[in-house]
Amino acid sequence: MTELEDLRADWVERDQSLAAAIRLHAGLLRESLTEQRLEKVRRYGAMRGVDLLIWISFLAAFGMFLVRSFGDWKFFVPAAALQLWTLVMGVVTIREREALRAVDFGEPPRKVQLQLARLRLERARTVQWALLTGQLVWWIPLAIVAFKGLLGVDLYTVSAFMPTFMAINLAVGVVFIPVALLSARVIGPLLADTRFSRSLIDAITGRDLAEAQAMAKRIGSFQ
Amino acid sequence: MIEALTSVAAEPGTEDATSPARFTALLEGQKRTLYKVAYIYCRDPEERQDLVQEIVIQLWRAFQRFDRRSSIATWTYRVALNVAISYRRREGRRLRDMAPLEFGLNVAEANHAFDADAQKSRVLRALIDELDELSRSLTLLYLEGFDHAEIAEMLGTSVSNVGTRLGRIRRKLKTHIDQKGRELP
């Protein structure tokens, strides 16, 4: 009968051959650890810089629009909604990234994995709410603000039907939230199984959230 | 069992405490550990190379703030296990997609040397494939010869929990072998 001890003895035996089999090219390694080479690895860091720049640009643009339209509530309110959404999502994302960067992988795995599981849980919640609320602010309010701010056009007065059209769209947007949650569960499996559609559906339905919760529970129960 | 490779890490804050030369010395001493962690977490031999590269990068980053509260060996295991668990979940971006760099640590030969097609290694593979991520770490540390207290310290859990978990792993192994209906010589 094979016991764990037998597997350990076999493991030790196989381990003997490893030292000679793994080759470390010190020169190549040292070269790889230079700043220039590591910069390639940090490329995603540069993307974070671009993200930050875009975020600040949006905040500045909406901020200027808010100042200009203060008192003119039909423009101020949609711009405030956009500013609030952008601000909250940006702050939450930065906070999550910083928390991820602060994780010290030299700490015990149970502690680190629990930290990562909690961060993943937070991220899944953020993405789900960003998708569900984003469609509310990034359609009609954006159109109102963009037309006014960039072209000087008052979208409310373009046609007599426009205010009704906007109200209907906003109402549909509100109704969309529970409908999206429900229909994503039903329609999701019928959609083409691409990576994008799968991650979108998983984010909307909360499957990512459920997975993250299960993971946090599993790691938490390791104690 | 835990080696104190104090010669590898200089005093924190000194000029060469985190120099590439010291890091290379660390890797030379710990390269087998990196491979064995990759072996436990990756069934596919080609993936092991990717995982080892990810571990090297993360070790290098973490090396900058290594404070010597634990031995180099303990610290290396922790970093490697954490990277491997995250890699398995595909949480992190794949290094291969991000930066096709050669980090000077070639494990291709190790796959031939270590991945023996013997019954015991097949049993071990089947066992670890059934285990959750932290139980895999625990199994690896047990195979490496660490005692319960050392395993508990490395993983951040209690000694009694290590004993309980190892008991479950033993039962799982027994069940697996019973199911296969064959005994090993």
Contacts between the chains, C-beta under 8 A, distances in Angstrom:
chain1	res1	chain2	res2	distance
A	1	B	174	7.7
A	1	B	177	6.8
A	1	B	183	5.7
A	1	B	184	7.8
A	2	B	120	6.6
A	2	B	123	5.7
A	2	B	173	7.1
A	2	B	177	5.9
A	2	B	183	7.2
A	2	B	184	4.6
A	3	B	170	7.2
A	3	B	173	7.5
A	4	B	142	6.9
A	4	B	166	7.3
A	4	B	169	6.7
A	4	B	170	5.3
A	4	B	173	6.0
A	6	B	120	6.6
A	6	B	184	7.2
A	7	B	120	6.0
A	7	B	123	6.7
A	7	B	124	5.0
A	7	B	127	7.6
A	7	B	143	6.7
A	7	B	173	7.6
A	8	B	142	6.8
A	8	B	143	5.0
A	8	B	145	7.1
A	10	B	118	7.3
A	10	B	120	4.2
A	10	B	121	6.7
A	10	B	124	7.4
A	11	B	124	7.3
A	11	B	143	4.3
A	11	B	144	7.7
A	12	B	143	7.9
A	12	B	145	7.2
A	14	B	113	7.6
A	14	B	114	5.3
A	14	B	116	6.1
A	14	B	121	7.1
A	15	B	32	6.6
A	15	B	36	7.3
A	15	B	114	7.8
A	17	B	113	4.2
A	17	B	114	6.8
A	18	B	32	4.6
A	18	B	35	6.2
A	18	B	36	7.5
A	18	B	110	5.7
A	18	B	113	6.3
A	18	B	114	6.0
A	19	B	31	7.9
A	19	B	32	6.1
A	20	B	113	7.8
A	21	B	107	7.9
A	21	B	109	4.3
A	21	B	110	4.3
A	21	B	112	7.2
A	21	B	113	4.0
A	21	B	114	7.1
A	22	B	31	4.7
A	22	B	32	6.5
A	22	B	35	5.6
A	22	B	105	6.8
A	22	B	106	7.1
A	22	B	107	5.6
A	22	B	109	7.2
A	22	B	110	4.9
A	23	B	105	7.7
A	23	B	106	4.9
A	23	B	109	7.0
A	24	B	24	7.4
A	24	B	27	5.9
A	24	B	28	5.5
A	24	B	31	5.6
A	24	B	104	6.1
A	24	B	105	5.4
A	25	B	104	4.0
A	25	B	105	7.7
A	25	B	106	7.3
A	26	B	24	4.8
A	26	B	28	7.5
A	26	B	104	6.8
A	27	B	104	7.4
A	28	B	102	6.1
A	28	B	103	7.5
A	28	B	104	3.6
A	29	B	20	7.5
A	29	B	23	8.0
A	29	B	24	5.5
A	29	B	27	6.8
A	29	B	56	7.8
A	29	B	103	6.0
A	29	B	104	3.4
A	29	B	105	6.9
A	30	B	20	4.7
A	30	B	21	7.3
A	30	B	24	6.2
A	30	B	104	7.9
A	31	B	104	7.9
A	32	B	101	5.6
A	32	B	102	6.7
A	32	B	103	5.1
A	32	B	104	6.2
A	33	B	20	4.7
A	33	B	23	6.8
A	33	B	60	6.0
A	34	B	20	7.9
A	37	B	101	6.3
A	38	B	57	8.0
A	38	B	60	7.8
A	40	B	99	4.5
A	40	B	101	6.5
A	41	B	57	6.0
A	41	B	95	7.5
A	41	B	98	6.6
A	41	B	99	4.4
A	41	B	101	6.8
A	43	B	98	6.5
A	43	B	99	6.9
A	44	B	93	6.4
A	44	B	98	6.6
A	104	B	62	6.9
A	104	B	65	7.1
A	105	B	58	5.5
A	105	B	61	8.0
A	105	B	62	5.1
A	105	B	78	7.0
A	105	B	79	4.6
A	105	B	82	4.4
A	105	B	83	6.4
A	106	B	62	5.0
A	106	B	65	7.7
A	106	B	66	6.3
A	106	B	70	7.5
A	106	B	75	5.0
A	106	B	78	5.4
A	106	B	79	5.4
A	107	B	78	6.6
A	107	B	82	7.9
A	107	B	156	7.1
A	108	B	78	6.1
A	108	B	153	7.6
A	108	B	154	6.5
A	108	B	155	5.5
A	108	B	156	2.5
A	108	B	157	7.6
A	109	B	78	6.3
A	109	B	81	4.8
A	109	B	82	5.3
A	109	B	85	6.4
A	109	B	134	6.4
A	109	B	137	5.6
A	109	B	154	7.8
A	109	B	155	5.5
A	109	B	156	6.6
A	110	B	134	6.3
A	110	B	155	5.4
A	110	B	156	4.1
A	110	B	157	5.4
A	111	B	156	4.7
A	112	B	78	7.7
A	112	B	82	4.8
A	113	B	82	7.0
A	113	B	85	5.8
A	113	B	86	7.9
A	113	B	133	7.1
A	113	B	134	6.9
A	116	B	86	6.5
A	116	B	91	6.7
A	120	B	91	6.9
A	215	B	89	7.6
A	218	B	132	6.2
A	219	B	133	7.9
A	219	B	134	6.6
A	222	B	134	4.9
A	222	B	157	6.4
A	222	B	161	7.4
A	222	B	165	7.9
A	223	B	157	5.8
A	223	B	158	7.0
A	223	B	161	6.0
